[in-house]
Amino acid sequence: MVWSASTRYEVEPAPVGLALVHDLLNTISAGRPRAADLLDGLADAQAWVDQALDCWAKERGQAAAQVSLTESDLEELRGLRAELRRLLASGNGDGTDAGDWTVVPAVHVAAAAVRMDRNGRAVLEPRGQGWRYVAALVLLEVFQAQQADIWRRLKVCRNTRCTTAYFDRSRNNSGVWHSTKTCGNPENLRAHRARQRVRTTRL
């Protein structure tokens, strides 16, 4: 099972269904050399959705839904991705609540239905077609991650040249880089050199 977007950036997927949200966040163009934006064209976006929904279904033990995208769906999906990335960036580092639903534009409201499964459990199911179904599934996973208190562990790399989304598995949730080797060490070195230049100038 391969989450195609996150795998490109060599990050371990978030646990269970949250990996769908994680993968959506990583459909952006990033890395060195720059990887393609998987939501830029209809063919790439459809391929991503097909694989992502298949992976999600296997994680959740459900049948994969068949979703057909149109050109008009792409802008909506990119908008949802941008809003989620903004929430993560604002909610990790400045003390704001990344789970505040009041800041999500109404265009990203998605429909879901509640049904009772065979075990007597109430189950939320996404509704809609095209981007609306994908958005409903993504927002349901965000909701469940918030309830489980793991949403705060999904972050965007602090390296502004990177911004890869990653799931922070550190014990105290203190990670700021998606990779210490590729982002943390170079950024720390640049910061050190900048401080050295300031000291030299003052002398």
Secondary structure by P-SEA (a helix, b strand, c coil): ccaaaaaaaccccccccaaaaaaaaacccccccccccccccaaaaaaaaaaaaaaaaaaacccbbbbbbcaaaaaaaaaaaaaaaaaaaaaccccccccccccccccccbbbbbbbccccbbbbbbbbcaaaaaaaaaaaaaaaaaaaccccccccccccccbbbbbbcccccccccccccccaaaaaaaaaaaaaaaaaaac
